[in-house]
Structures are given as structure tokens and as C-alpha cells.
């Protein structure tokens, strides 16, 4: 919950997009690009805290997938 209130880029943006990715991946009504919630957590753990380029790359991946459109009516 607290991560969603953080503003700005960098790790804060990665945190927000990771939470969204996790919720999407765990939804029974969303095919989140073949990823499960565990996959999302694993991807985050692989780059955190990591370097800025690694964090930005994962944030950009999650952002693109999160913003691809909602399959729910």
C-alpha cells in the first residue's frame, strides 16, 4: 500500500509498476503475458536494488504490459 503512494521515478516507479504487475498476474481474468505473481516477484528480486539501467528496464517492461489495455469489461 505504501509503495503506491510514492511519487517520482526510479525505484518508486518500479515499485508502483511491480505492484500493478503482480495484481494483474494474480488475476484469474487476466493473462499477464504468461507471467504469474511469483514470476513478477522473482523479476523484481532479480534487479532490486540493482543498477539504474536494470531497474528502468524492468519498470519499462511492466509499464508497457500494465498499460497495454484492460481485458476486463
C-alpha positions as CSV (number, residue, x, y, z in Angstrom):
1,X,0.0,0.0,0.0
2,X,2.7,2.5,0.9
3,X,4.6,1.9,-2.3
4,X,1.6,3.1,-4.3
5,X,1.7,6.5,-2.6
6,X,5.3,7.1,-3.5
7,X,5.7,9.7,-6.3
8,X,8.6,10.1,-8.7
9,X,10.7,7.8,-10.9
10,X,13.4,5.3,-10.2
11,X,12.8,2.7,-7.6
12,X,9.5,4.4,-6.7
13,X,8.2,3.9,-10.2
14,X,9.5,0.4,-10.3
15,X,7.6,-0.3,-7.1
16,X,4.3,1.0,-8.4
17,X,4.6,-0.9,-11.7
18,X,5.6,-4.1,-9.8
19,X,2.5,-3.9,-7.6
20,X,0.3,-3.4,-10.7
21,X,2.1,-6.3,-12.5
22,X,1.6,-8.6,-9.5
23,X,-2.1,-7.8,-9.2
24,X,-2.6,-8.3,-12.9
25,X,-0.6,-11.6,-13.0
26,X,-2.6,-12.9,-10.0
27,X,-6.0,-12.1,-11.5
28,X,-7.9,-15.1,-12.8
29,X,-9.3,-12.9,-15.6
30,X,-6.1,-11.5,-16.9
31,X,-3.4,-13.4,-19.0
32,X,-0.4,-11.3,-17.9
33,X,1.9,-12.2,-20.8
34,X,2.4,-15.7,-19.4
35,X,3.7,-14.4,-16.0
36,X,2.5,-15.5,-12.6
37,X,2.6,-13.4,-9.5
38,X,5.7,-15.4,-8.5
39,X,7.3,-14.6,-11.8
40,X,6.7,-10.8,-11.2
41,X,8.2,-11.1,-7.6
42,X,11.2,-13.0,-9.0
43,X,11.8,-10.5,-11.7
44,X,11.7,-7.7,-9.1
45,X,14.0,-9.5,-6.7
46,X,16.5,-10.2,-9.6
47,X,17.0,-6.4,-10.1
48,X,16.4,-4.9,-6.7
49,X,18.2,-2.8,-5.6
50,X,20.4,-3.3,-8.7
51,X,21.6,-0.6,-11.1
52,X,19.5,2.1,-12.5
53,X,19.5,0.7,-16.1
54,X,18.4,-2.7,-14.8
55,X,15.6,-1.2,-12.7
56,X,14.5,1.1,-15.5
57,X,14.4,-1.8,-17.9
58,X,12.1,-3.9,-15.7
59,X,10.0,-0.8,-14.9
60,X,9.5,-0.1,-18.6
61,X,8.6,-3.8,-19.3
62,X,6.0,-3.8,-16.5
63,X,4.7,-0.4,-17.5
64,X,4.2,-1.5,-21.1
65,X,2.4,-4.6,-20.1
66,X,0.3,-2.8,-17.4
67,X,-0.7,-0.2,-19.9
68,X,-1.4,-2.5,-22.9
69,X,-5.1,-2.4,-22.3
70,X,-7.6,-3.9,-19.9
71,X,-9.1,-7.2,-21.0
72,X,-11.9,-6.9,-18.4
73,X,-15.3,-5.5,-19.4
